[in-house]
Amino acid sequence: MEFAIKLSQFLLSLSILIVLHELGHFIPAKLFKTRVEKFYLFFDLKYSLFKKKIGETEYGIGWLPLGGYVKISGMIDESMDKEQMALPAQPWEFRSKPTWQRLIIMLGGVMVNFLLAFIIYIGMTFYYGEQYIANENVKDGIWVNNPTVEKLGFKTGDKIVSIDGIKVQKFDEINKELFLAKEVDLNRDGKEIKIKLPVNFIDQLMKSQRGTLINLRMPFVIGAVPKESPNKNVLKAKDIITSCNGQKVTYADQLIVLFQGLKGKTVPAVIRRDDKDVAINLIINDSAKVVVQQAMLPYDNLEKLGLYKINKQEYGFFQSIPVGITRGINELASYGKQLKAIFSPSTGAYKGVGGFGAIFNIFPSTWSWFVFWNITALLSIMLGVMNLLPIPALDGGHVIFLLYEMISGKKPTDKFLERAQMVGFVLLITLLLFANGNDIYKAIVGK
């Protein structure tokens, strides 16, 4: 069932992005009276799952969910229809249209992708509002359990003040900002400390096989108790361990340290259950474990426990527009920085490039519209930026040639465009093989 939920979200998100991207090409093509021969969701190699011709356009769904396309008459694209291009140009063909019209048709897809992301962020701001923990309210500092981050000098209890000279406002933004940071200012026991991050920080993080850099300090909450747990008769889901061996504890990291000195022992403990304190005897095995699955508490529960103050902000429709647009711009800038890191070999970020498997894995195994739309908006930005890359066969490649034509007044020959398309196609296949090969490699080695 979990796999089916992830797959459903993946396919729905992909379908929305592809259909709207291709509509971005289709609509201006129709407005400029350019014939569109095909409009497909997914690729129809050899056969289609569905197809129906309406007017001059065949609409269909292919069997290979790696993208989609519109086939525009008189355009050198992935179809490489040389026979059509050898015939005299017709008024309804792409090649017969003015340069500015062809440019709008080519830019339509990426513009829709960016517009979709902004609309999603505006809608989410209006519907969900904002809920976050201000960084200044994290009084007891961060929890560091990533060995790579620890080696650089970060410690549990540190308070992050600024990243690359910019003061951190929201705790939720720290991990994203740290990922591409160069320098971090900390407060440790009242002392100011500066930590410089190495150029290959991203590469080091990937080798550590840990998802997050730093965490919010959380109480030790029981998520589930396996049958093999020695504490199956005394612990229940949602219990919170508040004392162990006579020592009060607030956070899970404090308990984990305590367990190290209590291996193989049975010790008195206190748990919080249904707003009541219950005394139990806790069994700690020889590996310093109590053999349970930990759970995360929602923000509201953390506030009820008095651990953190939660900032909540609701927006009216018109108020949500600038907030949503600002978030979209920030995400776009952040992805631009990620791309820059990927194309800089010294960072090692290219090793983390993933394909369809990586995209599939970012969707949760439980359905959440909040998470779904967040991921879809981010993927829409990624799709827009990737399509703008100046690679022949991508929209950005076509745009470069059209801009050259507008500036020089000279149109590249069809033979040149055909060869450029082939080079671009080879580059794209290489990138796809590399990205999806990374997915396979990670799956094999368990990363």
Residue pairs with C-beta under 8 A, 6 or more apart in sequence:
2 365
2 366
3 365
5 364
5 365
5 366
5 367
6 360
6 361
6 363
6 364
6 365
7 360
8 367
9 363
9 364
9 367
9 372
9 375
10 359
10 360
10 363
11 65
12 372
13 363
13 372
13 375
13 376
13 379
14 65
14 359
15 41
16 116
16 376
17 113
17 116
17 376
17 379
17 380
17 383
18 41
18 42
18 67
18 68
19 41
19 68
20 112
20 113
20 116
21 68
21 109
21 110
21 112
21 113
21 383
21 387
22 39
22 40
22 41
22 68
22 69
22 70
22 109
23 112
24 108
24 109
24 110
24 111
24 112
24 113
25 70
25 72
25 105
25 106
25 108
25 109
26 36
26 39
26 70
26 108
27 108
28 101
28 104
28 105
28 108
29 35
29 36
29 70
29 72
29 94
29 105
29 108
30 36
32 97
32 101
32 104
32 105
33 91
33 92
34 72
34 73
34 74
34 92
34 93
34 94
34 97
34 101
34 105
35 56
35 72
35 73
35 74
35 92
35 93
36 56
36 57
36 70
36 71
36 72
36 73
37 56
37 57
37 58
37 71
37 72
37 73
38 57
38 58
38 59
38 60
38 69
38 70
38 71
39 57
39 58
39 59
39 60
39 70
40 48
40 59
40 60
40 61
40 62
40 68
40 69
40 70
41 60
41 61
41 62
41 68
42 49
42 61
42 62
42 63
42 64
42 65
42 66
42 67
42 68
43 62
43 63
43 64
43 66
43 67
43 68
43 69
44 51
44 60
44 61
44 62
44 63
44 64
45 62
45 63
45 64
47 63
48 60
48 61
48 62
48 63
49 60
49 61
49 62
49 63
50 60
50 61
51 58
51 59
51 60
51 61
52 58
52 59
52 60
53 59
62 68
66 356
66 432
69 77
69 78
71 77
71 79
72 94
72 105
73 84
73 90
73 92
73 93
73 94
74 84
74 85
74 89
74 90
74 92
74 93
74 94
74 95
74 96
75 93
75 94
75 95
76 85
76 414
76 417
76 418
76 421
77 393
77 421
78 393
78 421
78 425
80 418
80 421
80 422
82 418
85 95
85 414
85 418
89 95
89 96
90 96
94 102
94 105
97 105
99 402
99 405
99 406
100 406
102 402
103 399
103 402
103 403
103 406
106 395
106 398
106 399
106 402
107 395
107 399
109 384
109 387
109 395
110 383
110 384
110 385
110 387
110 388
110 395
110 396
111 384
113 380
113 381
113 383
113 384
113 387
114 328
114 332
114 380
114 381
114 384
116 377
116 380
117 328
117 331
117 332
117 377
117 378
117 380
117 381
117 384
118 324
118 325
118 328
119 324
120 324
120 373
120 376
120 377
120 380
121 324
121 325
121 327
121 328
121 331
121 377
122 320
122 321
122 323
122 324
122 325
123 320
123 324
123 373
124 324
124 370
124 373
124 374
124 377
125 315
125 320
125 323
125 324
125 327
126 315
126 316
126 317
126 320
126 324
128 370
129 312
129 313
129 314
129 315
130 311
130 312
130 313
130 315
130 323
131 299
131 310
131 311
131 312
131 313
132 170
132 171
132 172
132 310
132 311
133 170
133 171
133 172
133 216
133 299
133 302
133 308
133 309
133 310
133 311
134 169
134 170
134 171
134 309
134 311
135 160
135 168
135 169
135 170
135 171
135 174
137 171
137 308
137 309
138 159
138 171
138 216
138 217
138 308
140 157
140 217
140 250
140 251
141 156
141 157
141 158
141 159
141 217
142 154
142 156
142 157
142 158
142 159
142 160
142 174
142 214
142 215
142 216
142 217
143 156
143 214
143 215
143 216
143 217
143 218
143 251
143 252
143 253
144 150
144 154
144 155
144 156
144 158
144 214
144 215
145 156
145 210
145 215
145 253
146 205
146 208
146 210
146 212
146 213
146 214
147 208
147 210
148 201
148 204
148 205
148 207
148 208
148 210
149 205
149 213
149 214
152 195
152 197
152 198
152 201
153 193
153 195
154 184
154 186
154 195
154 214
155 188
156 217
156 253
157 188
157 189
158 186
158 187
158 188
158 193
159 186
159 187
159 188
160 168
160 174
160 184
160 185
160 186
160 214
161 167
161 168
161 185
161 186
161 187
161 192
162 168
162 184
162 185
163 174
163 177
163 178
163 181
163 183
163 184
163 185
164 177
164 181
164 182
164 183
164 184
165 183
165 185
166 177
168 174
168 177
171 216
174 213
174 214
175 212
175 213
175 214
176 334
178 184
178 197
178 213
178 214
179 202
179 205
179 213
179 338
180 202
180 334
180 337
180 338
180 341
181 197
181 201
182 196
182 197
183 194
183 195
183 196
183 197
184 194
184 195
184 197
185 192
185 193
185 194
186 192
186 193
186 194
186 195
187 193
198 204
199 346
199 347
200 346
200 347
200 348
201 347
202 341
202 347
202 348
202 349
202 352
203 347
203 348
203 349
203 351
204 348
205 213
206 348
206 351
206 352
206 447
209 446
209 447
216 308
217 250
217 251
217 252
217 253
218 251
218 252
218 296
218 297
218 302
219 240
219 241
219 242
219 250
219 251
219 252
219 297
219 305
219 307
220 240
220 241
220 249
220 251
220 252
220 255
220 294
221 238
221 239
221 240
221 252
221 294
221 295
221 296
221 297
222 235
222 236
222 237
222 238
222 239
222 240
222 241
222 292
222 293
222 294
222 295
223 237
223 292
223 293
223 294
223 295
224 237
224 292
224 293
224 295
225 231
225 232
225 235
225 236
225 237
225 291
225 292
225 293
226 232
226 291
226 292
226 293
228 291
229 235
229 290
229 291
229 292
230 283
230 285
230 290
230 291
231 282
231 283
231 290
231 291
231 292
234 280
234 281
234 282
235 271
235 280
235 290
235 292
236 273
237 295
238 273
238 295
239 271
239 272
239 273
240 271
240 272
240 273
241 249
241 255
241 269
241 270
241 271
241 282
242 248
242 249
242 250
242 270
242 271
242 272
242 277
243 249
243 269
243 270
244 255
244 258
244 259
244 262
244 267
244 269
244 282
245 258
245 262
245 267
245 268
245 269
246 268
247 258
249 255
249 258
250 307
252 294
256 288
259 284
259 288
259 289
259 290
260 288
262 284
262 288
263 284
263 285
263 286
263 287
263 288
264 284
264 285
264 286
265 284
266 281
266 282
266 283
266 284
267 281
267 282
267 284
268 279
268 280
268 281
268 282
269 279
269 280
269 281
269 282
270 277
270 278
270 279
270 280
271 277
271 278
271 280
272 278
282 290
283 290
284 290
285 291
297 305
299 308
299 310
300 310
302 308
302 310
303 309
303 310
315 323
328 377
328 381
331 377
331 378
331 381
332 381
332 385
335 378
335 381
335 382
335 385
336 385
338 349
339 385
341 347
341 349
342 349
342 350
342 353
343 350
351 438
352 438
353 434
353 435
353 438
354 361
354 435
354 438
354 439
354 442
355 432
355 435
355 436
355 437
355 438
355 439
356 436
356 439
357 436
357 439
357 440
357 443
358 435
358 438
358 439
359 379
362 375
363 371
363 372
363 375
364 371
386 394
387 394
387 395
387 396
388 394
388 395
388 396
388 399
389 396
389 397
390 396
390 397
390 399
390 400
391 397
391 424
391 427
391 428
392 398
392 401
392 417
392 420
392 421
392 423
392 424
392 425
392 427
393 421
393 424
393 425
393 427
393 428
394 424
394 428
397 420
397 424
401 412
401 417
401 420
404 410
404 412
405 411
405 412
412 420
441 447
